Amino acid sequence: MKLATIRTAQGLRAVRVDDDVAVETGHADVGELLRASYWDDIARVAGGPHHSLDALDFAPLVPTPEKVICVGLNYLDHIAETGRPRPEYPTLFTKYARTLIGAHDKIQLPHDDESTQVDWEAELGIVIGTEVRRATPQQAAAAIAGFTVINDISVRDFQNRTGQFLQGKAWEATTPVGPYLVVTDPDRPAHFPISCEVDGVTMQSSNTSELRFGPVELVAYISTFITLAPGDVIATGTPGGVGAARKPPVFLQRGQTVVTRIEGVGECRNVCA
């Protein structure tokens, strides 16, 4: 089952996406749907207004999550290209709701006098469907509603001003999330081909099986120190191939198109503005 949040003339709406149609569930967005008891059953039988798939205007999958928690240095190939040691624990930072954009929205680059070092980072997103704290591996797996596509667009010079990542990672209106929440079987390994293209050139190509800390480990670890709530989003880290690690470095320019693709999950396609 695939879910999405779309923009309509009446406002945001959560929908179940079938083959060529999207069906409203009766909720303002996917976050509100996930906070409902038995949300998966509600979504499966929903029969609200229908929308043609080719006319959908995707909002951020969860427009106002309580938390967006991100993981750095979490692919073995990306760790290698940075020259850093393999981390013993997940490296965590946050984003905010204003950072998020829809799957086809424009990435709002900083002004030239702010930064010209904007980078791509294709990532698998975890979406929480059940409140959980101090989760066992089994509880962590059960708390995952499903997966989505994220690009952790990063403003590198701001990121590297200090040892803390926040200011380079939470730039407003830069991080596409969507288009879908793909509801998953908790017993299925999260092994998906993942890639990022810029103007048709493949910059990243890997598989989420290369994650140092997988989805279940991350949910269990993060829930140790804070309750994860329905609609929370976890960005699990990016593979090798980022622009900053190239020689010479390569950064995004206005007018370029960034395509973030995870097979079996979805695709974001965003123009840099």
BELNORTA-V224597 format. One record per run of one state. SS is the DSSP state (H for helix, E for strand, - for the rest). FROM is the first residue (numbers start at 0). TO is the last residue. Records with the same first field share a line. If there is no record, write none. Layout:
BEGIN
SS->FROM-TO + FROM-TO
END
This chain:
BEGIN
-->0-0 + 8-9 + 17-19 + 24-28 + 34-37 + 45-48 + 55-56 + 58-66 + 72-73 + 82-89 + 95-95 + 101-105 + 107-116 + 119-120 + 128-130 + 132-135 + 151-152 + 159-164 + 169-173 + 183-191 + 198-199 + 211-213 + 225-226 + 228-231 + 238-241 + 245-255 + 262-264 + 272-272
E->1-7 + 10-16 + 20-23 + 49-51 + 57-57 + 67-71 + 74-74 + 90-94 + 99-100 + 106-106 + 117-118 + 121-127 + 131-131 + 143-150 + 153-154 + 174-182 + 192-197 + 200-206 + 210-210 + 227-227 + 232-237 + 256-261 + 265-271
H->29-33 + 38-44 + 52-54 + 75-81 + 96-98 + 136-142 + 155-158 + 165-168 + 207-209 + 214-224 + 242-244
END
